[in-house]
Amino acid sequence: MTDPALEPYGDPITGPFWEAAARRVLLIQRCEDCEACQFYPRPICLACESRHLAWIEASGTATIYSLTTVHLRTAPEFEPPYVTALIDLDEGVRMLTIIIGDNPKIGDRVRLAWRERDGLPPLPIWTTEWRKQ
Amino acid sequence: MSFWERNPIYVVGAAETLLGVVPDHTELSMFALAAQEALSEAGMTFKDVDGIFVNYMGEEGSVQVGEYLGISAPRYVDSADIGGASFVAFVHHAMNAIPYGRCEVALIGYASRQRSLRNRSYTLKERGLDNAAQFEKPYGLPSPIGYYAMIAARHFHEYGTQSEQLAEIAVAARRWAQLNPKAWKRNPLTVEDVMESRLICKPLRRLDCCLITDGGGAVILSNKERARDARKKPVRVLGAGESQTRWNLSQAADITVTPGVVSGRAALGMAGISPTNVDFLQPYDSFTITVLTALEDLGFCKKGEGGAFVENGRLAPGGALPAMTSGGGLSYNHPGALGVQIIIEAVRQLRGEAGARQLEDPKIGVVHGVGVLLSTAATAVLAND
């Protein structure tokens, strides 16, 4: 059974993110007035307080800001050890994610990948591998 | 004469609950006994309390506690939940209520039986569904340790901080605990022991983490007039402050910077002191990295220099900045929120009641609570004057 805590929240502001994820497209918000990008989605631009926010597709490249290797068993879908990280997307927003691939380190460049999930939209994760999937 | 010189606030009573494993009580009954002991120090009874400042980490608040204690008509109640920082923040809140007559006798406290109930969990179900968490929860970061590990990893990367330096903090706490008969862990501990303990979330190991015990405590704050009733020496509150940063880790520009920057500046500024005037520090040592960032953000050393600062036993017995003098959350007691107990330890040191671990005539102590995922902080300056 899917843990309800892992489900998308289902509100109008964040819904488009998960609808796009279902198509393996990573969306972030960009302000139409000041062009600042932001994540996670909100109805107001945190930089200039404009309400004119549009969705753009992220380039899918990022840099690792920090990371930890988890040696605890937290949930059935995670087999320890695994790497959870903060990454800075090239658009200037930061996300928490899982990193796959060999020996990730702070400062490494990573690329968008997707993890399929039962009964939930695919989850954006990131990889140190640069070969075409 | 400043406002606070004309309207000084005092801690007039302080007491711990039963500690360790408490199988034969509820949180409410534990807290009632501690609150009564604290009131007894103040020369007061429950009938004197007209301000209630409690939170049970989301389980029970001022209404349940007030009813249980028979405090039927308080004039000021506060169950703000900013995690482990709540209780030092309550000192700040009570300071801003008492001089204006909004209440006269403030009861601050907490109790928990996390060890007996075994309800501390690292699974992802621990945090409920909330709007922002939908973007972090699916990524398997254990709460809270994973968050603190990520902060430590970035600190290591930016400043060259090393695991051995974090281990020094755990060793300092243990050396204090060895002087405290109430401490949970009193066996000797070395840096090597910490380094050899199990890796949980790199770079944090088992012995970088606080204990999980039952415990809690109560403190009573009041004004100068009521402090004359006290049966033990009142301890003056010179300053207090609080702040918060973020909930999700992705929402801070620099995750190594804590809200202690703001709470510390406010509290020390209000007290009119600098870190060089401080005789001891009671930081909330939820993890070793929590202490390291507190030292930097409160201004005891520069950002990034916390690792070198804690070397050579600086925080340990005999060191230049005694810290965690009860043994702290790392070795004395950690009931889910240590915040009230760091105030109690500061009061004991300033009154000269700390037994084998007593410092030599301390005048000024700083207590620094932090909470949630290093998201909140509250600082207070206490004085024996």
Interface residues (C-beta under 8 A of the other chain):
Chain A: D3 P4 A5 L6 E7 P8 Y9 D11 T14 F17 F39 Y40 Y65 S66 L67 T68 T69 V70 H71 L72 T74 A75 E77 F78 Y82 T84 A85 L86 R94 M95 L96 T97 I98 I106 G107 L123 I125
Chain B: Y122 T123 L124 K125 R127 G128 L129 D130 N131 A132 A133 Q134 F135 E136 K137 P138 Y139 G140 L141 P142 I145 G146 A149 M150 I151 A153 R154 H157 R198 L199 I200 C201 K202 P203 L204 N248 L249 S250 Q251 I255
